[in-house]
């Protein structure tokens, strides 16, 4: 399992619920909001001024362990 920048947040959460902690650590706390269903990882990072490559790396590192 790997994550890409164009994946929807909800789809990443479905891969493994442990990804929610990583999103929260980066300031993305509204994982249950409607935007999570339609926003890509890259779009969410842009809106919240988060480095998408850093978040992507952490998500993929986590998913490599599950």
N, C-alpha and C positions, 0 to 999 in steps of 0.2 A: 504494500500500500504506500503510495506517495501522493502528496498534495501538490497542486499547481496553483498559480496565482489566479487563474480564471475560474477555479472551483467556487461554488456557492458555500457560504459559511455553514449552512445547515447540512450540506453533504459531507463536509469535513467532520462535523460533530457526529454524524451517523457512522463514520469510520471507527471512531473510538471516543467515548464520552470523556476520556482523560484529556482530550484536546481543549475542553472547556476551561481547564485551569490555565493552560498556556494563553488562551485568548484573554482571560481575566488579568493575568500578569502583565499583559501589554495594554491594558486599559479598555479592552472590548468586553464590557460587562452586559450589554443588551443582547445576549445570545438568543433570547426567546422572543425578541421583537420581530415585527414583520420584515424588517430589513434583512435579517439573517436568512430569510427564505429566498430573497432575490438579489442580495448583494454578493459580489465576488470577494474573495480575499483581498485582491488588489484594490478594489473600490473601497472596502471598509478601511483599509490601511490609509488610503488617500484622505478619506473624510476625517480620520482620527489622527493624522500626522504620525503614522507608524511606519517604520522601515519594513516594506513587504518582504524583502529578502531575508531579514533577520527572523521575522515571524515564520516565514516559510521554512527556514532552516530548523528552527526549534520544533515545529510541527512534524516535519519529516524525521527528525532525530527521535522524537517520541514514538512515532508510528513504527519505526524500525525495531523498537523494543517490545512491541505488543504482538 
